[in-house]
C-alpha cells in the first residue's frame, strides 16, 4: 500500500534567503487575494466563476504586466499553487465544509509550496535541501526522510521558517499487533476515558498559558501600532501562541499513538465539534441563555482538540492495520450497560452513573465508553457484512454519518 507522510524541519536560512522567502510568501498572498477579488467582481457582474485554468491565464498576464512585474521574481509554481488553494477554498465553501474564502493577511500563515519534485533536491547527509530561486538551505535534521519526495511547503511560524517535505513510499499491508478493541468517551474533565477503565487527563494547554497570554496582549495593546516596541510585543504574543499549539500537538500525538499501538479497533463517538462549540449568544431578538457558561465549555472543547485527536487516530490506526469506528453519540451516557435501560435519570450527576432500573453504578464516562464499544462492535459487523457483499470493499459510510475507516 502507498503511504503519504510529511516530515517537518526547522530551516536555517541566511539573511538573503530569508528575505527571498518573505518575498515569495508575499507574492503568493498577493496572487491569492487578487484572484479572490477578481472572483468577487465577476460574481457582482453576474459572470461565471473562473476555474483554475482561467486563473492561471490571468496569472500570466499579471506577471507580464508593468504594474506587477515583480511577480516574475517569484517561482511560478508556488504562485499557481496559491490559485489552486483558492479553487479548493471555493470547493470547500460550496460543499459546506468551510466558510466563504477570506483575504489573507500578512504575517498569518505565510507559506508557499513547490509541487514539482523534479525541481527539488534533498541532501540528508549534509542536512540541506535545494529549492528553486532559493538555492541550498540548511535545516535541523532531527530524523530521516523516508520515501520519495512529492512536494515541499515552506512555512513561517513565530518568526521562524520551517519546511514540510511530503513523501510517498510503498509499505507492506499492515497487520495489527494488538488484538483488543476499546471504546472512547470524550469529555472535558477527563479528556478520553477508555472502556477498560483507564483515562487520560486533559492537558488544557491554553488554560495553562491564559494568564501570560492576556498580560502579553494587554502590553501589546498599549504600544503604538507598527512601532518597534509594538513589533516586539507582538512577537512575544506569537511565541506564547506557538508554545500553546506545540504543547497541544505533542499531547495529542502521544495519546493517539499509545491508543493506536495498543488496540486493533477503536470505537469513538461521531461528535460534531463545530456544532458543539457554537456560540450560545443568540440574537438581539432571541438572546441566548447561560452564555458565559457555554463560552467556557466551548473554550475547553477547542482547547483539548477533539477533532484533531480523531483525525490522528484515524490515520495512525490505518498505519498499524487497525480500524476506527465512529458511532452516533445519542444516549451513550444514559444507557445502562447492565440492563439496557435508557433514562436521563440514570445520570443524575456529571461524574456518576446510577441505573434507576437495576441499580448498577459506575463512573459515567466509563459507562459511556462501554456503550460506545458495544455500538462500535455492532456497526463494525454491519460494515464488514456490507463490504463482503459489495463488489468493491473499502471505506463505507452509513446513513447516520458514522464511518468505518479501513487501511
C-alpha positions, -999 to +999 in steps of 0.1 A: +000+000+000+010+036-006+018+057+024+018+095+023+037+112+051+051+146+059+084+154+076+087+189+091+120+206+100+132+240+110+151+258+083+184+277+089+185+303+061+209+331+057+198+367+055+194+368+018+174+335+017+151+348+045+144+380+026+136+359-006+112+336+013+094+366+027+090+380-008+078+347-022+052+343+006+041+379+000+038+372-038+017+341-031-005+360-007-009+388-033-019+364-060-044+346-038-060+379-027-061+393-063-077+361-075-103+362-048-111+399-056-114+390-093-139+362-085-160+386-063-160+412-091-172+386-116-199+374-092-212+410-088-213+414-125-233+382-129-204+364-147-194+328-142-166+320-117-132+314-133-117+279-129-081+271-121-071+272-157-086+306-162-069+320-131-036+307-144-040+326-176-047+357-155-015+350-136+005+350-168-010+385-176-001+397-141+035+385-143+039+403-177+021+435-166+043+465-158+024+472-126+030+437-111+062+428-129+078+419-095+057+387-095+081+374-121+108+373-095+090+346-076+089+310-089+058+304-109+048+270-094+041+284-059+020+312-074+000+286-093-004+266-061-018+297-044-045+298-071-051+261-066-056+268-029-082+294-038-100+270-060-100+244-032-114+271-008-143+277-031-149+240-034-150+236+004-174+265+006-198+251-019-196+217-003-205+234+031-172+222+046-159+257+053-169+294+053-165+317+023-129+323+014-114+353+031-085+376+021-051+366+036-032+389+059+005+395+062+021+375+090-007+350+093+002+315+080+027+328+054+037+299+032+044+287-003+045+253-019+067+237-045+047+209-063+073+196-087+097+171-072+120+174-102+130+209-091+137+198-055+170+182-043+173+167-008+208+161+007+201+144+040+237+136+047+246+173+048+212+184+062+203+207+033+176+210+006+177+227-027+146+248-037+142+269-069+153+305-067+164+299-031+194+276-036+206+252-009+191+258+025+202+241+057+177+226+081+178+209+115+179+172+106+161+157+135+150+124+117+154+106+084+131+114+055+115+082+043+102+077+008+102+097-025+097+135-023+064+146-038+062+183-028+077+208-003+060+235+016+078+264+033+060+279+063+067+308+086+056+305+122+065+327+151+094+344+133+109+310+122+109+292+089+100+256+086+100+231+057+074+203+054+085+175+030+057+153+018+068+118+007+053+087-008+065+052-002+054+016-007+048-003+026+035-038+032-001-042+041+000-037+079-013-064+103-023-051+137-001-063+165-027-057+192-058-079+194-081-058+217-109-034+210-117-003+230-143+024+232-135+060+240-157+086+257-145+122+252-150+147+280-139+180+295-130+168+330-114+136+315-100+141+281-105+105+270-120+076+291-115+041+278-139+012+282-113-007+302-114+020+329-082+038+321-084+075+312-062+104+301-063+137+320-066+168+298-036+190+292-056+223+289-027+240+272-045+272+266-057+274+301-022+270+315-009+299+294-040+321+295-027+345+322+006+350+304-011+355+271-036+380+285-008+401+300+012+400+268-018+410+248-025+439+272+011+451+269+008+449+231-024+470+231-006+498+250+021+501+223+019+524+192+008+502+163+036+491+140+063+507+162+094+487+171+081+482+207+048+470+192+066+445+170+085+431+200+053+428+220+036+411+190+065+386+188+060+378+225+023+371+219+032+349+189+057+329+210+030+322+236+006+310+210+032+288+194+040+273+228+003+266+234-001+249+200+031+229+203+022+215+237-013+206+225+000+188+194+026+169+214-001+157+239-024+146+211+003+128+192+015+109+223-021+099+234-032+089+199+000+069+193-004+050+226-040+041+219-034+031+182-005+008+191-023-010+220-056-016+203-067-031+170-101-015+169-110+019+184-147+030+187-153+067+192-183+090+192-191+108+160-191+142+176-199+173+156-173+195+173-182+226+152-218+224+163-209+216+199-186+247+202-210+271+186-217+303+205-249+305+226-252+343+225-282+342+201-296+373+186-309+407+199-345+394+194-338+360+209-308+363+233-292+330+245-291+317+280-261+307+301-239+324+276-209+327+299-211+290+310-214+279+274-185+301+264-163+284+290-174+250+277-166+259+241-132+272+251-124+239+269-136+217+240-115+237+215-085+238+239-084+200+240-086+194+203-112+167+199-113+168+161-076+167+157-074+137+181-099+118+160-080+127+128-047+114+142-064+082+155-078+076+120-045+076+101-024+060+129-047+031+132-046+026+094-008+026+096-010-001+123-036-021+103-064-013+128-098+002+124-115+034+137-153+031+140-174+062+146-208+057+162-237+081+169-233+096+204-270+096+213-278+081+247-243+066+252-241+082+287-278+074+296-280+037+287-273+011+314-247-014+301-261-040+325-298-040+318-301-017+288-325+008+305-323+043+289-332+073+310-319+108+318-323+100+355-296+073+352-270+102+352-280+125+380-245+140+383-218+147+358-194+120+371-217+093+385-240+068+367-266+050+387-293+030+369-328+036+383-339+002+370-313-023+382-291-002+405-259-006+385-233+021+395-201+032+377-183+063+366-204+080+339-175+083+314-167+046+317-203+037+311-203+059+280-171+043+267-186+008+273-217+017+253-196+033+226-176+000+223-208-021+221-223+002+194-189+000+175-190-038+175-225-037+160-215-011+135-183-029+125-202-062+120-227-044+097-200-027+077-180-058+073-210-077+060-218-049+036-182-049+024-182-087+018-215-084-001-205-054-022-183-057-054-157-032-040-148-033-004-134-002+012-145+027+034-182+028+039-204+054+054-239+048+068-269+070+067-263+083+102-228+096+091-208+072+112-178+059+092-156+029+093-120+037+084-100+009+070-064+007+057 
